[in-house]
Structures are given as C-alpha cells and as structure tokens.
Amino acid sequence: MTRSAGALLLILVALFGFGAACPSFAQAVPSRAPTIALDVRPLPSMDNPVVALNPEKATDAYLARISGKARARSDAYFEGGYVLLVVDTIYAIAVSALLLFRRISTWMRNLAQRTTRSRFLQVPIYVAQYTALTTVLTAPLQIYQGFYREHAFGLSNQNFGQWLGDAATAFLVSLVATMIILSLIYAAIRATPLHWWKWGAAIAVLYLVVAFVISPVAIAPLFNHYRPLPESSIKHDILSMAHANGIPATNIYEFDASRQSNRISANVSGFLGTTRISMTDNLMTKGAPNEIKAILGHEMGHYVLNHQALLVTWIGLLWLVGFAFVNWLFGVLVRAFGERWDVRSIDDPAGLPVLVAAATLFLFLATPVENTIVRTVETQADMFGLNAARQPDGFATSALKLSTYRKLDPSPLEEFVFYDHPSGRTRIHTAMRWKAEHLNDPDIKTGPVSPQ
C-alpha cells in the first residue's frame, strides 16, 4: 500500500488492521515468477549429541547457508523498501497538495453538497470521489511496487489481469470501509470540534477490533480459497499443539496463496467465535514438518498471549497521539493556506487531503515506534513457539526461507527503525540460545545437529 493508504490507516484505520493483508494491482507479463533456490540442507540425526552448543557460532553457521546472489537479492529487495518508505510519503503528500491547490477537493465537496443537504451523507459522497481519484493518481506507484517489483525479485505468481482483479476487490473493500469510518469520524468532528481527535481515535480502534473479528470469515476469503487440510500426521500434530495450549480449533485450513506469491506463512486469526488456524499451500509444499510446526507454534503464540488485544491497546495509544498531531497540524496548515484551498474548517470534507497529508507525515515519523510495538509481540510469539513446538532447528531453517524477502543480517539501527519482525539473525540466535539450554532434553537429544 502507498503512504496515502497508510495515512488512511491512521485517520480511518488501515483496512485489514493486523489480521489480513490486502493484495495490490497486477500485469499481463510473466505468468509464473522464477523461484530462488535456497541452500537449506537436511540436518543429520543426532545419535551422539554434543555436550555444548555455542548459539553465536550456530547462528553464524546457519546464516552462512544463504550467501552470494541469494543474499544480495534478499538485501536489495528489503533495502529498497527503505527508499520506497520515503517515496510513498512524498508521493502521498504531493497528491494531497494537488487536490488542494488545484481546488479539486473543493469541487468534490461542492458536488456532494449539491447532491444532498444532509451533512452526514455529504461525507460518503465526497469520500467515494476521493477514494476513486486517489486510487487512480497513485496507480503508477501501486503497479510498480505491487506488480513489477514483485516480479523482478521472483516473488509474484500473478499476471497483470489476476493482480488487477485482486486490486479491484481490495478497492471495493477499501471504498466501503472508508465511507463508513470517515462518515463516523466527521460526525464526531461536527459534534465536538475541539475534542474530535479523541473520539476519532476511539472510532479507529473500534474498527480495528471489528476488522480482527470479521477478517478471517468475511475478508480473507475474497482473495483466496480456504479448504480443510487433508488428514495427515502433521495436521494431527498441529491440532494437538493447539489443544494443548487452549486454542479452540477443530480444523486446520489451507489456502491457495500460491496463486499470488511464493511466500510461506500461516496465522491464527480472529476471536469471539471466528478463530481459525490457517496456513498457505506454499508452507505445505516448501516447508519440512519441523518448520511447519515451528511456524504454527509462533502463530499460536499470538493467540495465547492475547496479542490482538495488546496491539489494539498500544497501536490505539499511538493513534491517539497521531490524531492529536493531525488536529494540530490541520489548524496550522489551514490558517496558512485555508483561503487558497477554500477549506473552511476541520468539519469541511474538502479538508480531508489536509488530514491525510498530516497523517502521512505522522506515520512516517512514527515508523520506528510502530515497528517496535509489532516487533515486540513477534519476539514474544517466537519464544512461545519455541516452547510449544520445541523445534529450534526448524525455526532456524524457516527463518532462512523467509530471506527471499527479508534481509537476514541488518545492523541494530536498521532493525530498530525498519523491522516489524525480528531479523533472521535475531530469530536464529533466539532458537539456538533456546536449544543450548535444552540439550539434555530427550527430544532435543534425538533431534538434528545444529551447525557450528
């Protein structure tokens, strides 16, 4: 998503919160992307276990398995995201400036006012125009990031028509959600113009909770087909691990993520009766049993440790600060340019581009904070998964497989600023540290030998 979509995440809440990812637009060229072969070799049986394990040496040995072109490609993809973060921010602010200085936003507001005298209904009419226009204006960047770049790095399996179909679905979901949320936020602005930012943050958080509940059953199936995982020993092991940790799952679902990309992933999503354990078909075809268990153990950690509620709380507090910042900056900008823009007050829908530009700037500045919040719960889930699945080497090799789109070994500053998950080095070292403390456990003794 571009930074304008990111800005709407703050003002109207990002469309799928933390529970779902929205695919973007697509193209008629390669029908299937090339894959990157990773040197992830099977580990020998541990008949005569070592008496000690050096976590640092084991981590370095694992990381050395991804080198040369594969490592350079991974680093280039992830580091390109640093540049795109800046580009997206500038682009979103530029689009807002275009709508304001050319008085396009004023024209859309006037059309909404001519359509109805209801101030409440004027907002969704304006928002429908705004969403459609900004989608068109940001399409070149969306197409580059979501289609061309993904194909260039061998991460997408879609042609342009397939990608565009997913993008159209995402647009319709975005349109409906944006119209609802902004209508409520502007109603709060009209009701309490001095304190609207508090109510706006509350509405945003409420929507995030709703998104967590409905996303697994109403949104995710719009992009992928879900089916029960066929009976197998791995399905039995996953359900056993879920039941042992109090997760009310009666089935495991597999979805066809391979129609979009080569990435491996899984999730335990939803609550209030919508909890579902899901895994991509990529994980089933590319992952070894110990890797599948390690990844599912991590995902179960999010559920058991109540990370959805934690994220709602901490991200909600961050958004509260963000809404206050947006309210302050709106006043500064409108006092300076309001007459030129014909933006009358903060309850004027024509001022939405100002709000979006201010939110975009806040999200950019808050990137390290938001990433740290998410990275913290991901670290907790890593630890839970190691204790639940007891597959440290499976956890390490799965981290290597994620290197197709995540830089394995960043500097500490890079990881702090840009990573919303622990880096490959951090994750592998965590697994090896855990293993070093469990070498005498029977299952670890008979497991694989970690490299050193």
C-alpha positions in Angstrom: 0.0 0.0 0.0 1.2 3.6 -0.6 1.6 6.1 2.1 -1.8 7.6 1.3 -3.3 4.3 2.2 -1.1 4.3 5.2 -2.4 7.7 6.1 -6.0 6.5 5.9 -4.9 3.7 8.3 -4.4 6.4 10.9 -7.5 8.5 10.0 -9.9 5.8 9.1 -7.9 2.7 10.1 -5.9 0.6 7.8 -8.3 -1.8 6.1 -7.3 -5.1 7.4 -5.6 -4.0 10.6 -3.1 -6.7 11.7 -5.3 -9.5 10.8 -5.2 -9.5 7.0 -3.1 -8.3 4.1 -4.6 -6.8 1.1 -3.2 -7.8 -2.3 -2.5 -4.9 -4.7 -2.9 -4.4 -8.5 -1.2 -6.7 -11.3 0.1 -7.3 -15.0 0.0 -9.4 -18.1 3.6 -10.4 -18.3 5.2 -13.4 -16.6 2.5 -15.9 -15.7 4.7 -17.5 -13.1 7.6 -15.9 -11.4 11.0 -17.6 -11.1 11.9 -19.0 -7.8 15.1 -18.7 -5.8 16.8 -21.9 -4.8 17.9 -21.7 -1.2 20.7 -23.9 0.2 18.7 -25.3 3.2 20.1 -28.8 3.6 18.6 -31.5 5.8 20.3 -32.0 9.1 21.8 -35.3 10.2 20.3 -37.3 13.1 21.8 -36.6 16.4 22.8 -40.1 17.6 25.7 -38.8 19.7 24.6 -35.4 20.9 27.2 -32.7 21.6 27.7 -31.7 25.2 27.5 -28.0 24.4 26.2 -25.7 21.7 27.5 -22.2 21.0 24.5 -20.1 20.0 26.7 -17.4 18.3 28.6 -20.0 16.2 25.5 -21.9 15.3 23.7 -18.7 14.2 26.7 -17.7 12.0 26.8 -21.2 10.5 23.1 -21.0 9.7 23.4 -17.6 8.2 26.3 -18.7 6.0 24.0 -21.0 4.2 22.4 -18.1 2.4 25.1 -16.2 0.5 26.2 -14.9 -2.8 23.4 -13.9 -5.2 20.6 -15.1 -3.0 21.8 -13.0 -0.1 22.4 -9.9 -2.3 19.0 -10.3 -3.8 17.3 -10.5 -0.4 19.2 -7.5 0.9 18.4 -5.5 -2.2 14.7 -6.2 -2.0 14.4 -5.3 1.7 16.6 -2.3 1.5 14.6 -1.0 -1.5 11.8 -0.7 1.0 13.7 1.9 2.9 13.6 4.1 -0.2 10.0 3.3 -1.0 9.0 4.4 2.5 10.3 7.9 1.7 8.9 7.9 -1.8 5.5 6.8 -0.7 5.4 9.5 1.9 6.4 12.3 -0.6 4.0 10.9 -3.2 1.0 10.9 -0.8 1.7 14.4 0.3 2.1 15.5 -3.3 -1.3 14.0 -4.2 -2.9 15.8 -1.3 -1.3 19.1 -2.4 -2.6 18.6 -5.9 -6.1 18.1 -4.8 -5.9 21.2 -2.5 -4.0 23.7 -4.6 -6.0 22.9 -7.8 -9.2 23.0 -5.7 -10.2 19.6 -6.9 -11.1 18.7 -3.3 -13.3 21.8 -3.2 -15.1 20.8 -6.4 -15.8 17.3 -5.0 -17.2 18.8 -1.8 -19.4 21.2 -3.8 -20.7 18.2 -5.8 -21.6 16.4 -2.6 -23.4 19.5 -1.3 -25.4 19.8 -4.5 -26.4 16.2 -4.3 -27.8 16.3 -0.7 -28.4 18.8 2.0 -27.6 16.2 4.7 -24.1 16.9 6.1 -23.8 13.3 7.2 -24.5 12.0 3.7 -22.2 14.6 2.1 -19.2 12.8 3.6 -19.6 9.4 2.0 -20.4 11.1 -1.3 -17.2 13.1 -1.1 -15.2 10.1 0.2 -16.3 7.9 -2.8 -15.0 10.6 -5.2 -11.8 11.0 -3.1 -11.1 7.3 -2.9 -11.6 6.7 -6.6 -9.5 9.7 -7.6 -6.6 8.9 -5.3 -6.6 5.3 -6.4 -6.1 6.5 -10.0 -3.4 9.0 -9.0 -1.4 6.5 -7.0 -1.9 3.7 -9.5 1.6 4.1 -11.2 3.3 3.6 -7.8 1.0 0.8 -6.9 1.7 -1.0 -10.1 5.4 -0.6 -9.8 5.5 -1.8 -6.1 2.8 -4.4 -6.2 3.5 -5.9 -9.6 6.7 -5.1 -11.4 8.9 -5.1 -8.4 7.5 -8.3 -7.0 8.1 -10.0 -10.4 11.6 -8.6 -10.6 12.5 -10.3 -7.4 10.7 -13.5 -8.2 8.0 -13.1 -5.5 4.8 -13.0 -7.5 3.0 -15.7 -9.5 0.2 -13.5 -10.9 -0.2 -12.0 -14.4 -1.5 -8.4 -14.7 -5.1 -9.5 -15.1 -5.0 -11.6 -11.9 -3.3 -8.9 -10.0 -5.7 -6.3 -11.2 -8.6 -8.5 -10.2 -7.3 -8.7 -6.6 -6.7 -4.9 -6.7 -10.3 -4.3 -7.8 -11.6 -6.4 -4.9 -9.3 -4.5 -2.5 -10.6 -1.2 -3.8 -14.2 -2.1 -3.2 -13.5 -3.3 0.3 -11.5 -0.1 0.9 -14.3 2.1 -0.6 -17.0 0.7 1.7 -14.8 0.7 4.8 -13.5 4.3 4.1 -17.0 5.6 3.6 -18.3 4.2 6.9 -15.3 5.1 9.0 -14.9 8.7 7.7 -18.6 9.3 8.0 -18.4 8.4 11.7 -15.3 10.4 12.2 -16.7 13.5 10.6 -19.9 13.1 12.7 -17.6 13.2 15.7 -15.9 16.3 14.4 -19.2 18.1 14.0 -20.4 17.0 17.4 -17.2 18.0 19.3 -14.8 20.0 17.1 -12.4 20.7 20.0 -12.1 17.1 21.1 -12.9 15.2 17.9 -9.4 13.7 17.8 -10.1 11.6 20.9 -13.4 10.3 19.5 -11.7 9.7 16.2 -9.0 7.6 17.7 -11.7 5.6 19.6 -13.7 5.0 16.4 -10.5 3.9 14.6 -9.7 1.4 17.4 -13.3 0.1 17.4 -13.0 -0.5 13.7 -9.7 -2.4 14.2 -11.5 -4.7 16.7 -14.3 -5.3 14.2 -11.7 -6.0 11.5 -10.0 -8.6 13.7 -13.3 -10.4 14.1 -14.7 -10.3 10.6 -11.5 -10.5 8.5 -11.0 -14.3 8.8 -14.6 -15.1 7.7 -15.6 -12.2 5.5 -12.5 -10.5 4.0 -9.7 -13.1 3.6 -12.0 -15.5 1.5 -12.4 -12.7 -1.0 -8.8 -13.2 -2.1 -8.1 -16.9 -1.5 -10.0 -20.2 -1.3 -9.8 -22.0 2.1 -10.3 -25.7 2.5 -9.7 -28.1 5.4 -6.2 -29.5 5.4 -6.3 -33.2 4.4 -5.9 -35.7 7.2 -2.2 -36.4 8.0 0.2 -36.7 10.8 1.2 -33.1 10.6 -2.4 -32.0 10.9 -2.8 -34.2 14.0 0.4 -32.7 15.5 -0.8 -29.1 14.8 -4.2 -29.7 16.3 -2.6 -31.4 19.3 -0.4 -28.4 19.9 -3.4 -26.1 19.6 -5.5 -28.0 22.1 -2.6 -28.3 24.5 -2.4 -24.5 24.5 -6.1 -23.9 24.9 -6.9 -22.8 21.3 -10.5 -23.8 20.4 -9.7 -25.1 16.9 -11.4 -28.1 15.4 -9.7 -28.0 12.0 -6.7 -26.6 10.1 -7.3 -24.7 6.9 -5.1 -24.4 3.9 -5.5 -21.5 1.4 -4.1 -21.1 -2.1 -1.6 -18.2 -1.5 0.5 -19.7 -4.3 -1.9 -18.1 -6.8 -0.4 -14.8 -5.6 3.2 -15.4 -4.5 5.9 -17.8 -3.3 5.9 -16.7 0.3 5.3 -19.0 3.2 3.1 -18.1 6.1 0.4 -19.1 8.5 -1.9 -17.4 11.0 -4.2 -17.9 13.9 -6.7 -15.2 13.3 -10.0 -13.8 14.7 -11.7 -14.1 18.1 -15.2 -14.1 19.6 -16.0 -17.3 17.7 -14.2 -16.6 14.5 -10.8 -18.1 15.5 -9.2 -20.0 12.6 -5.8 -21.7 12.1 -4.8 -21.2 8.5 -1.6 -22.0 6.5 -0.6 -21.3 3.0 -0.3 -24.1 0.4 3.3 -22.7 0.0 4.1 -23.7 3.5 2.8 -27.2 3.0 4.8 -27.7 -0.2 8.0 -25.8 0.7 8.2 -26.5 4.5 9.6 -29.5 6.3 7.4 -30.9 9.1 9.6 -29.4 11.8 9.5 -26.0 10.0 5.7 -26.2 9.8 5.4 -26.9 13.5 7.8 -24.1 14.4 5.8 -21.6 12.3 2.4 -22.7 13.7 3.8 -22.6 17.2 4.7 -19.0 16.7 1.3 -18.1 15.3 -0.4 -19.9 18.2 1.7 -17.7 20.5 -0.1 -14.6 19.2 -3.4 -16.1 20.1 -2.5 -17.5 23.5 -0.6 -14.3 24.6 -3.6 -12.2 23.5 -1.6 -10.2 21.1 -4.6 -8.8 19.3 -5.7 -7.1 22.4 -2.2 -5.9 23.2 -1.8 -4.5 19.6 -5.2 -2.8 19.8 -4.1 -1.1 23.1 -0.7 0.0 22.1 -1.5 0.9 18.5 -4.6 2.7 19.8 -2.4 4.8 22.1 -0.1 5.6 19.2 -3.1 6.5 17.0 -4.4 8.8 19.8 -1.1 10.7 19.6 -1.4 10.7 15.8 -5.0 12.1 15.8 -3.8 14.9 18.2 -0.9 15.6 15.8 -3.2 15.7 12.8 -5.6 18.0 14.6 -2.8 20.4 15.5 -1.2 20.4 12.0 -4.5 20.8 10.3 -5.0 24.1 12.2 -1.5 25.3 11.3 -1.9 24.5 7.6 -5.5 25.8 7.2 -4.5 29.1 8.9 -1.8 29.5 6.3 -3.5 28.1 3.2 -7.2 27.6 4.0 -8.4 30.6 2.0 -6.4 29.5 -1.1 -7.7 26.0 -0.8 -11.3 27.1 0.1 -11.2 24.8 3.1 -13.5 26.4 5.7 -13.0 24.4 8.9 -12.0 20.9 10.1 -15.5 19.6 9.6 -15.3 20.5 5.9 -14.9 17.3 3.9 -12.7 19.3 1.4 -10.1 19.3 4.1 -9.7 15.5 4.0 -6.5 15.8 1.9 -5.0 18.0 4.7 -5.8 15.3 7.2 -4.3 12.6 5.0 -1.1 14.6 4.4 -0.7 15.3 8.2 -1.4 11.6 9.0 1.1 10.5 6.3 3.8 12.6 7.9 3.0 11.3 11.4 3.1 7.7 10.2 6.5 8.3 8.6 7.9 9.8 11.8 6.3 7.1 13.9 7.7 4.2 11.8 10.3 3.1 14.5 7.7 3.3 17.2 5.0 1.3 15.4 7.6 -1.2 14.2 8.9 -1.7 17.7 5.4 -2.3 19.1 4.8 -5.0 16.5 8.3 -6.5 16.7 8.0 -6.8 20.5 4.9 -9.1 20.2 6.5 -11.0 17.4 9.5 -11.7 19.6 7.2 -12.9 22.3 5.5 -15.2 19.8 8.9 -16.6 18.8 9.6 -17.5 22.4 6.2 -19.1 22.8 6.6 -21.0 19.6 9.9 -22.5 20.6 8.5 -23.7 23.9 5.3 -25.0 22.3 6.7 -26.7 19.2 10.2 -27.5 20.5 11.7 -27.2 17.0 14.6 -24.8 17.3 16.3 -26.0 14.1 13.0 -26.0 12.2 12.6 -22.4 13.4 16.1 -21.5 12.2 15.7 -23.1 8.7 12.2 -21.4 8.3 13.9 -18.1 9.0 16.3 -18.8 6.2 13.4 -19.5 3.8 11.9 -16.1 4.7 15.1 -14.5 3.4 13.7 -14.3 -0.1 12.0 -11.0 1.0 13.6 -10.2 4.4 17.2 -9.1 4.9 18.8 -11.7 7.2 21.5 -9.7 9.0 20.8 -6.0 9.4 22.6 -3.5 11.6 21.0 -2.9 15.0 19.8 0.6 13.8 18.2 -0.9 10.7 16.4 -3.5 12.7 15.1 -0.9 15.2 13.8 1.5 12.5 12.6 -0.7 9.6 11.8 -4.2 11.0 8.3 -5.0 12.3 9.6 -8.6 12.8 12.8 -9.7 14.4 15.6 -10.1 11.8 16.7 -13.5 10.6 19.9 -13.3 12.7 17.9 -12.4 15.8 15.4 -15.2 15.3 18.0 -17.9 14.6 20.1 -16.8 17.6 16.9 -16.9 19.8 16.3 -20.5 18.6 19.9 -21.6 19.2 20.0 -20.0 22.6 16.9 -21.9 23.5 18.4 -25.1 22.2 21.6 -24.6 24.1 19.5 -24.6 27.3 17.6 -27.8 26.4 20.4 -30.0 25.0 19.8 -32.7 27.6 16.0 -33.0 26.9 15.2 -36.3 25.3 13.5 -34.9 22.2 16.4 -32.4 21.6 19.0 -35.2 22.1 17.4 -37.2 19.3 16.8 -34.2 17.0 19.0 -32.8 14.3 22.6 -31.5 14.9 22.8 -27.7 14.6 25.8 -26.4 12.5 28.7 -24.8 14.3 
